[in-house]
């Protein structure tokens, strides 16, 4: 079987999990709730008199559900695949899989299909619900089939990208951030190309057609458009004409899936184990040899000391000479710095220092204490160990390469995206005398949202990496205080994502400098973004304390951020698309807010409930909605007050229990 036992195990175990059925039910209920809310808005704001009204409602509803499902499936499919492979690497179980008889194709395709199984089931569950919109009129079954096909192909392609990134990179954080950046560049670049940013045509083919063939967003919009052919043709001809708008994208996505997975299969055992892992294994294998060197040098020093001093009891340094493991720098550190050839020399000097014997240089300069003698005149000095800060957690996050050696690549890519945003804004200012908020938000808002997702991914990776490495239990057994641990992880996330934080804030200052907004509005925007950064980082730390599984923690944490910004935007879009009286919109609005509050409370407070978290969970959706509507009404002060009050309170609601109830949050104790 080309997929192999990895997927077979997942397919066998998945039906036994309660969350499998719960997830299907929640997703189906969410789609039905969206349909019901749209119907309540429409029926309450206008009279449904004939079949044409039903058809217009069905068409509008379908154009809402199709892109929404694509965004959810593409986003979570790619992250699930990246987190599934990254978790195997962090727990060192991927090395065990590589030692088995599994072929590269069975390993790569098995992990990919296992990770995407839940998302693909969600897409299948949505198909009957989308058919309900076709029964209303205005939507054909061909449109439903096209939308499902485009979503499936885009999800598999995105999952293949996430799986390949995770196989390539060493750390889960690198895999998640690389996947998010790749998806952003994929969608954003083809949107820019489709609008003619790089010319109207390439090699005789219009850039709009190329963008339709390569961009999932454009493909889903093309799939949701009504068919323009009659029904006098045969079924086969209707099927061909129905697939014609999305056939290029289906072909391109299938080709991308084949190429990405083929490359991952080819390079799977080349990338894994990585050089860093091989280096660690090699150093572990050299332990016995190094211990033998230590024992031999100890005997040599003891013999020389006995000859020089005369008697062992008269030597005050004899006890130190027997304790070679009390040195400040281990032989492994010396080997990593100077190579294997320096181990013997370093061991001799360590032995000389611990046995009280001085080097020849110290004797010649008169610095050697009386009674000490040189062991070897060719010995060089040993470097000192790096001092650790008062907060060792923060020191590890900042001063070590805990998340890989090439995390700077993420900063470089983000900097390039920042330059594109600045160039787009500069072009807008040069061509438009008074830019609108929409023109300013188009290059700015995606950069800010991307930075929030990256910061959240960094925060969640900083917590789950400790669990995957087995170091979390050791940290709990140490004398670290909860403040040191929580603030160390929180400040470390801010430091490691400093580029993603600094560039959007600099962009806000640039907008204020160009007089694109009032100084007070620029201040509101700056402080509001800082508060949102604190919130998304605190979500990662809070959820990382409660979830042991990397995949579940990443999905929950990123899902909360995704819902708050994308879900509320969908709610606003629904109410604008089916506009009417306030009384008609109030009922579905309350349904969205109540459902969102319950979902947030389950994600944030189910395992460690508190009244503050419950209040924050039910306050965030309406506060976000109020801020968005106030922005559209041109009231920046209300936006600032609602965002800062709600999200800062939610951050404190997660931060205080994480410190004061650290044992409960980490599972060491119960509230009772």
C-alpha positions in Angstrom: 0.0 0.0 0.0 1.5 3.3 -1.1 0.1 5.2 1.9 1.3 2.7 4.4 0.5 1.8 8.1 0.8 5.3 9.4 -2.4 6.4 7.8 -4.0 3.0 8.5 -3.4 3.5 12.2 -4.9 7.0 12.1 -7.9 5.8 10.1 -8.4 3.0 12.7 -8.1 5.1 15.8 -9.9 8.2 14.6 -13.4 6.7 14.9 -12.7 5.8 18.5 -12.1 9.3 19.6 -15.0 11.4 20.9 -13.6 14.6 19.4 -13.9 13.1 15.9 -17.7 13.1 16.1 -17.8 16.3 18.2 -15.7 18.2 15.6 -18.0 17.0 12.8 -21.1 18.1 14.7 -19.6 21.5 15.6 -18.6 22.3 12.1 -21.9 21.2 10.6 -23.7 23.2 13.3 -21.6 26.3 12.5 -22.6 26.1 8.8 -26.2 25.6 9.7 -26.1 28.5 12.1 -24.7 30.7 9.4 -27.5 29.7 7.1 -30.1 30.3 9.8 -28.7 33.7 10.7 -28.6 34.8 7.1 -32.2 33.6 6.6 -33.4 35.5 9.8 -31.7 38.7 8.6 -33.2 38.4 5.1 -36.7 37.4 6.1 -36.8 40.1 8.8 -35.6 42.9 6.5 -37.5 42.2 3.3 -40.4 40.2 2.1 -39.8 36.8 0.5 -42.6 36.8 -2.1 -41.6 34.6 -4.9 -39.1 32.0 -6.2 -36.7 34.8 -7.4 -36.3 36.0 -3.8 -35.3 32.5 -2.7 -32.9 32.2 -5.6 -31.2 35.5 -4.7 -30.9 34.5 -1.1 -29.4 31.1 -2.0 -26.9 32.7 -4.4 -25.8 35.3 -1.8 -25.5 32.7 0.9 -23.5 30.4 -1.3 -21.0 33.1 -2.2 -20.5 33.5 1.6 -20.1 29.9 2.5 -17.7 28.9 -0.3 -14.8 31.3 0.4 -15.3 30.8 4.2 -14.9 27.1 4.0 -11.9 27.4 1.7 -10.1 29.7 4.1 -10.8 27.5 7.1 -9.8 24.2 5.3 -6.7 25.7 3.6 -5.4 27.4 6.8 -6.0 24.5 9.2 -5.1 21.8 6.7 -1.6 23.3 6.2 -1.0 23.9 9.9 -2.3 20.4 11.0 0.1 18.8 8.5 3.1 20.9 9.7 2.3 20.3 13.4 1.9 16.6 12.9 5.3 16.1 11.4 6.9 18.7 13.7 5.6 16.9 16.7 7.3 13.7 15.6 10.6 15.6 15.2 10.4 17.3 18.6 9.6 14.0 20.4 12.4 12.3 18.5 10.0 9.6 17.2 10.6 10.4 13.6 14.0 8.8 14.0 12.3 5.6 15.1 10.1 5.7 12.0 13.1 6.2 9.8 14.6 3.0 11.4 11.7 0.9 10.3 10.9 -0.7 7.0 8.7 2.2 6.0 9.5 3.6 2.6 9.8 7.3 2.1 6.5 7.4 0.3 4.7 5.5 3.1 6.2 7.9 5.7 5.5 11.2 3.9 2.1 10.3 2.4 1.0 8.4 5.5 1.7 11.4 7.8 0.1 13.8 5.3 -3.2 11.8 4.9 -3.4 11.1 8.6 -3.0 14.8 9.4 -5.6 15.9 6.7 -8.1 13.2 7.6 -10.1 15.3 9.9 -10.2 18.3 7.6 -11.1 16.2 4.6 -14.0 14.7 6.6 -15.2 18.3 7.4 -15.3 19.1 3.7 -17.3 16.0 3.0 -19.7 16.9 5.8 -20.2 20.3 4.3 -21.3 19.0 0.9 -24.9 18.1 1.9 -25.2 21.4 3.7 -24.1 23.3 0.5 -26.7 21.3 -1.4 -29.4 22.8 0.8 -28.5 26.2 -0.7 -29.0 24.7 -4.2 -32.5 23.6 -3.2 -33.4 27.3 -2.5 -32.6 28.2 -6.1 -30.0 30.4 -7.7 -27.3 27.7 -7.2 -26.7 24.7 -9.4 -25.4 21.3 -8.3 -22.5 22.0 -10.6 -21.5 25.0 -8.5 -21.6 22.9 -5.4 -19.4 20.2 -7.0 -16.9 22.8 -8.2 -16.6 24.4 -4.8 -16.1 21.0 -3.1 -13.5 20.0 -5.6 -11.6 23.3 -5.4 -11.6 23.1 -1.6 -10.4 19.5 -1.6 -7.6 20.2 -4.1 -6.5 23.4 -2.3 -6.5 21.7 1.1 -4.4 18.8 -0.1 -1.9 21.2 -1.8 -1.7 23.3 1.4 -1.3 20.3 3.6 1.5 19.0 1.3 3.2 22.4 1.6 3.0 22.2 5.5 4.2 18.6 5.6 7.2 19.4 3.3 8.1 22.4 5.4 8.0 20.3 8.6 10.2 17.6 7.1 12.7 20.2 6.0 12.9 22.3 9.1 14.1 21.0 12.5 11.7 22.7 14.8 7.9 22.9 15.0 8.1 26.7 15.2 10.1 27.0 12.0 7.6 24.7 10.3 4.5 26.6 11.4 6.0 30.0 10.6 7.3 28.9 7.2 3.9 27.4 6.4 2.1 30.6 7.3 4.5 32.8 5.4 4.3 30.5 2.3 0.5 30.5 2.3 0.5 34.3 2.7 3.0 34.8 -0.2 1.1 32.3 -2.3 -2.3 34.1 -2.0 -0.9 37.6 -1.9 1.5 37.3 -4.8 -1.1 35.8 -7.2 -3.6 38.5 -6.2 -1.1 41.2 -7.0 -0.3 39.4 -10.3 -4.0 39.1 -11.1 -4.5 42.8 -10.7 -1.7 43.5 -13.2 1.1 44.6 -10.7 3.7 42.8 -12.9 2.1 43.4 -16.3 -1.1 42.5 -18.2 0.3 39.4 -19.8 3.1 36.9 -19.6 4.2 35.1 -22.8 1.0 35.9 -24.5 -1.2 34.7 -21.6 -3.1 37.3 -19.5 -1.9 37.5 -15.9 -5.5 37.4 -14.7 -5.9 33.9 -16.3 -2.7 32.8 -14.7 -3.9 34.0 -11.3 -7.2 32.2 -11.7 -5.2 29.0 -12.4 -2.8 29.3 -9.4 -4.7 31.2 -6.7 -7.1 29.2 -4.5 -9.0 32.4 -3.6 -9.7 33.3 -7.2 -10.5 29.7 -8.0 -13.2 29.5 -5.3 -14.7 32.7 -6.5 -14.8 31.3 -10.1 -16.3 28.1 -8.8 -19.1 29.9 -7.0 -20.2 31.9 -10.0 -23.4 30.7 -11.7 -23.3 28.6 -14.8 -23.9 30.5 -18.0 -24.9 27.5 -20.2 -28.3 26.1 -20.8 -29.7 22.8 -19.8 -30.4 21.6 -23.3 -27.1 19.9 -23.6 -26.4 16.3 -22.5 -25.2 15.4 -19.0 -21.7 14.8 -20.1 -21.5 18.1 -21.9 -23.0 19.9 -18.9 -20.4 18.3 -16.7 -17.5 19.4 -19.0 -18.8 22.9 -19.2 -19.3 23.0 -15.4 -15.7 22.0 -14.7 -14.3 24.3 -17.3 -13.9 27.5 -15.0 -11.9 25.6 -12.4 -10.1 23.0 -14.6 -6.9 25.0 -14.8 -6.7 25.4 -11.0 -7.5 21.7 -10.4 -4.6 20.8 -12.8 -2.2 23.3 -11.2 -3.0 22.3 -7.7 -2.7 18.6 -8.6 0.7 19.3 -10.2 1.9 21.2 -7.1 0.8 18.4 -4.8 2.6 15.9 -6.9 5.8 18.0 -7.1 5.9 19.0 -3.4 5.2 15.4 -2.2 7.6 14.0 -4.7 10.4 16.3 -3.5 9.6 15.5 0.1 9.7 11.8 -0.6 13.0 12.2 -2.4 14.6 14.3 0.4 13.0 12.7 3.4 16.0 10.7 4.5 18.4 13.4 3.3 16.8 16.1 5.6 16.3 13.6 8.5 18.1 13.2 10.7 19.5 16.7 10.5 23.1 17.6 10.9 22.4 19.0 14.4 20.8 15.7 15.4 23.7 13.7 13.9 26.1 15.9 15.8 24.3 15.2 19.1 24.2 11.5 18.4 27.9 11.5 17.6 28.8 13.3 20.8 26.7 10.8 22.8 28.6 8.0 21.1 31.9 9.6 22.1 31.0 9.6 25.8 32.6 6.3 26.6 35.8 7.4 24.8 35.9 10.7 26.7 35.4 8.9 30.0 38.3 6.6 29.2 40.4 9.7 28.6 39.4 11.2 31.9 40.2 8.0 33.8 43.6 7.6 32.1 44.5 11.3 32.7 43.4 10.9 36.3 45.8 8.0 36.8 48.7 9.9 35.2 48.1 13.0 37.3 47.8 10.9 40.5 51.2 9.2 39.7 52.9 12.5 38.9 51.4 14.1 42.0 52.7 11.2 44.1 56.2 11.6 42.7 56.3 15.4 43.2 54.6 15.8 46.5 55.7 12.6 48.0 52.7 11.4 49.8 49.0 11.6 49.0 48.0 12.7 52.5 50.3 15.7 52.3 48.6 17.0 49.1 45.7 19.3 49.8 44.5 19.0 46.2 44.2 15.3 46.1 40.4 15.3 46.6 39.9 17.8 43.8 42.0 15.7 41.5 39.6 12.7 42.0 36.5 14.8 41.1 36.8 15.5 37.4 33.1 15.9 37.0 33.0 19.1 39.0 34.5 21.2 36.2 32.8 24.3 34.8 33.1 23.2 31.2 32.5 19.6 30.0 34.5 17.8 27.4 31.5 17.8 25.1 31.5 21.6 25.1 35.2 21.6 24.3 34.7 19.1 21.5 31.9 21.2 20.0 34.2 24.3 20.1 37.6 23.0 19.3 37.0 19.6 17.7 37.9 16.1 18.8 41.6 16.9 18.7 41.2 19.4 21.5 39.6 17.0 23.9 42.8 15.4 25.2 44.5 18.8 25.7 41.5 20.3 27.4 41.1 17.3 29.7 44.7 17.7 30.8 44.2 21.3 31.6 41.0 20.6 33.5 42.8 17.9 35.4 45.7 20.3 36.1 43.3 23.0 37.4 41.3 20.6 39.6 44.3 18.8 41.0 46.0 22.1 42.0 48.8 21.8 39.5 49.8 25.0 37.5 50.8 25.4 33.9 54.4 26.2 33.0 53.4 29.7 32.0 52.0 30.5 35.4 55.2 29.3 37.1 57.4 31.4 34.8 55.4 34.5 35.4 55.4 33.9 39.2 51.6 33.6 39.4 51.6 30.0 40.5 50.9 29.5 44.2 53.6 27.8 46.2 53.6 24.0 46.0 52.0 23.8 42.6 53.8 22.4 39.6 53.2 22.3 35.8 51.7 19.2 34.1 52.3 20.1 30.4 53.8 23.3 29.0 51.8 23.0 25.8 48.4 23.3 27.5 46.3 26.3 26.4 43.7 28.0 28.5 40.1 26.9 28.6 37.2 29.3 28.0 34.7 30.0 30.7 31.1 29.0 30.6 28.6 31.6 29.7 26.9 33.2 32.7 23.1 32.6 33.0 20.8 35.4 33.9 18.6 35.5 37.0 15.8 34.3 34.8 17.2 31.2 33.1 14.0 30.7 31.0 14.4 34.2 29.5 18.1 33.5 29.0 17.4 30.3 27.1 14.8 32.0 24.9 17.1 34.9 23.9 20.7 33.7 24.2 20.3 30.1 22.7 19.2 28.7 19.5 16.3 26.9 21.0 14.2 27.1 17.8 16.8 26.2 15.2 19.8 27.9 13.6 18.0 29.5 10.7 15.2 31.4 12.3 16.6 34.6 10.8 15.2 33.5 7.5 11.7 34.2 8.8 12.7 37.7 9.7 14.2 38.3 6.2 11.1 37.1 4.5 8.9 39.2 6.7 11.1 42.2 6.0 10.6 41.7 2.3 6.8 41.6 2.8 7.2 44.8 4.8 9.1 46.5 1.9 6.3 45.4 -0.4 3.7 47.0 1.9 5.8 50.2 2.1 6.1 50.3 -1.7 2.4 49.8 -2.1 1.6 52.6 0.3 4.2 54.9 -1.3 2.6 54.3 -4.7 -0.8 55.0 -3.3 0.4 58.3 -1.8 2.0 59.2 -5.1 -1.1 58.6 -7.2 -4.0 59.5 -4.8 -4.2 62.8 -3.1 -6.4 61.6 -0.3 -6.3 57.8 0.1 -9.3 56.1 1.6 -9.1 53.8 4.6 -9.6 50.8 2.3 -6.6 51.8 0.2 -4.5 52.2 3.3 -5.7 48.9 4.9 -5.1 46.8 1.8 -1.3 46.6 2.2 -1.3 47.2 6.0 -3.9 44.9 7.5 -2.5 41.6 6.0 1.0 42.5 7.4 -0.5 43.1 10.9 -2.6 40.0 10.9 0.4 37.9 9.7 2.5 39.3 12.5 -0.1 38.2 15.1 -0.3 34.7 13.7 3.5 34.5 13.8 3.7 35.8 17.3 1.1 33.3 18.4 2.9 30.4 16.7 6.1 31.4 18.5 4.4 31.6 21.9 2.7 28.2 21.5 5.9 26.6 20.1 7.9 27.9 23.1 5.6 25.9 25.4 5.0 22.7 23.5 8.7 22.4 22.7 9.4 21.9 26.4 6.8 19.1 26.6 8.0 17.4 23.4 11.6 17.4 24.6 10.6 16.0 28.0 12.0 19.1 29.7 8.8 20.4 31.1 8.6 18.0 34.0 12.2 18.8 34.9 11.4 22.5 34.9 8.5 21.9 37.2 10.8 20.0 39.6 13.3 22.9 39.7 13.2 26.0 41.9 11.9 28.2 39.1 9.1 30.5 40.2 5.9 30.8 38.2 6.7 34.4 37.4 10.1 33.4 36.0 8.6 30.8 33.8 5.6 32.7 32.5 7.3 36.0 31.9 10.4 34.3 30.5 8.3 32.6 27.9 6.2 35.7 27.2 9.1 38.1 26.8 11.1 35.5 24.9 8.3 35.2 22.3 8.3 39.0 21.9 12.1 39.0 21.4 12.2 36.2 18.9 9.4 37.8 16.9 10.8 41.3 17.2 10.9 41.9 13.5 7.2 40.9 13.1 6.3 43.3 15.9 8.6 46.2 14.9 7.7 46.5 11.2 3.9 46.8 11.6 4.4 49.4 14.3 6.8 51.3 12.1 4.2 51.2 9.3 1.7 52.8 11.7 4.2 55.6 12.4 4.8 56.0 8.7 1.1 56.5 8.1 1.0 59.1 10.8 4.1 60.8 9.3 2.5 61.0 5.9 -0.6 62.6 7.5 -2.8 59.7 6.3 -4.6 59.9 9.6 -4.9 62.2 12.5 -2.1 62.0 15.2 -4.7 60.8 17.7 -5.8 58.1 15.4 -2.2 57.0 14.8 -1.7 56.8 18.5 -4.9 54.7 18.9 -3.7 52.4 16.2 -0.2 52.0 17.7 -1.4 51.3 21.2 -4.2 49.0 20.0 -1.8 46.8 18.0 0.5 46.6 21.0 -2.4 45.3 23.2 -3.4 42.8 20.5 0.2 41.6 20.4 0.1 41.0 24.2 -3.2 39.2 23.8 -2.1 36.7 21.0 1.2 36.0 22.8 -0.6 35.3 26.1 -3.1 33.0 24.3 -0.1 30.9 23.2 1.4 30.7 26.7 -2.0 30.0 28.3 -3.0 27.2 26.0 0.5 25.8 25.9 0.3 25.3 29.7 -2.8 23.2 29.4 -2.4 21.1 26.2 0.3 18.4 26.0 -0.2 17.6 22.3 1.5 20.0 19.9 -1.1 19.6 17.2 -4.1 20.3 19.6 -2.3 23.2 21.2 -1.4 24.8 17.8 -4.9 24.2 16.4 -6.6 25.7 19.5 -4.4 28.7 19.9 -4.3 29.7 16.2 -8.0 28.8 15.9 -8.9 31.4 18.6 -7.0 34.1 16.8 -8.5 33.0 13.5 -12.0 33.1 14.9 -11.7 36.5 16.5 -10.6 38.3 13.4 -12.0 36.2 10.6 -15.2 35.1 12.3 -16.2 38.5 13.3 -15.4 39.8 9.8 -17.7 37.1 8.4 -20.4 38.2 10.8 -20.2 41.8 9.7 -20.1 40.7 6.0 -23.3 38.7 6.6 -25.1 41.6 8.2 -24.0 43.9 5.4 -24.9 41.5 2.6 -28.4 40.9 4.0 -28.8 44.4 5.3 -32.1 45.5 6.8 -33.5 46.9 10.0 -31.6 46.6 13.3 -34.3 44.5 14.9 -33.9 41.9 12.1 -30.1 41.8 12.6 -30.2 41.7 16.4 -31.2 38.0 16.7 -28.5 36.5 14.4 -26.0 38.9 15.9 -26.7 37.6 19.4 -26.5 34.0 18.1 -23.1 34.6 16.6 -21.8 36.4 19.7 -23.2 33.7 22.1 -21.8 30.9 20.0 -18.4 32.6 19.7 -18.3 33.2 23.5 -19.1 29.5 24.2 -16.3 28.5 21.8 -13.8 30.8 23.3 -14.6 29.7 26.8 -14.2 26.0 25.8 -10.9 26.8 24.3 -9.5 29.1 27.0 -11.2 28.0 30.2 -12.5 24.5 30.0 -9.4 22.9 31.6 -8.8 25.7 34.1 -12.0 27.7 34.5 -12.3 31.0 36.1 -14.9 33.8 36.2 -12.4 36.3 34.6 -11.8 34.0 31.7 -15.6 33.4 31.3 -16.2 37.1 31.3 -13.4 37.7 28.8 -14.6 34.9 26.5 -18.2 36.3 26.2 -17.0 39.9 26.0 -14.4 39.6 23.2 -16.7 38.8 20.3 -19.1 41.7 20.8 -16.3 44.0 21.7 -14.5 43.1 18.4 -17.8 43.5 16.5 -18.4 46.9 18.1 -14.9 48.0 17.3 -15.3 47.0 13.6 -18.6 48.8 13.3 -17.3 51.9 15.0 -14.4 51.9 12.6 -16.8 51.8 9.7 -18.7 54.7 11.2 -15.5 56.7 11.5 -15.2 56.8 15.3 -11.6 55.8 16.1 -11.9 56.7 19.8 -14.6 54.1 20.4 -12.5 51.5 18.5 -9.5 52.2 20.7 -11.5 52.1 24.0 -13.3 48.8 23.1 -10.2 47.0 21.8 -7.9 48.1 24.7 -10.4 47.4 27.4 -11.6 44.0 26.1 -8.3 42.5 25.0 -6.1 43.9 27.8 -8.6 42.5 30.3 -8.6 39.1 28.5 -4.8 39.1 28.7 -4.8 39.7 32.4 -7.5 37.1 32.8 -5.1 34.5 31.4 -1.9 35.9 32.9 -2.9 36.1 36.5 -4.1 32.5 36.9 -1.1 31.3 35.0 1.1 32.8 37.8 -1.1 32.4 40.9 -2.5 29.0 40.0 0.6 27.7 38.2 0.3 24.2 39.7 -3.3 23.9 38.6 -2.6 25.3 35.1 0.3 22.8 34.5 -1.6 19.8 36.0 0.6 19.3 39.0 -2.3 19.9 41.3 -6.1 20.3 41.2 -8.1 23.2 42.4 -9.5 21.1 45.3 
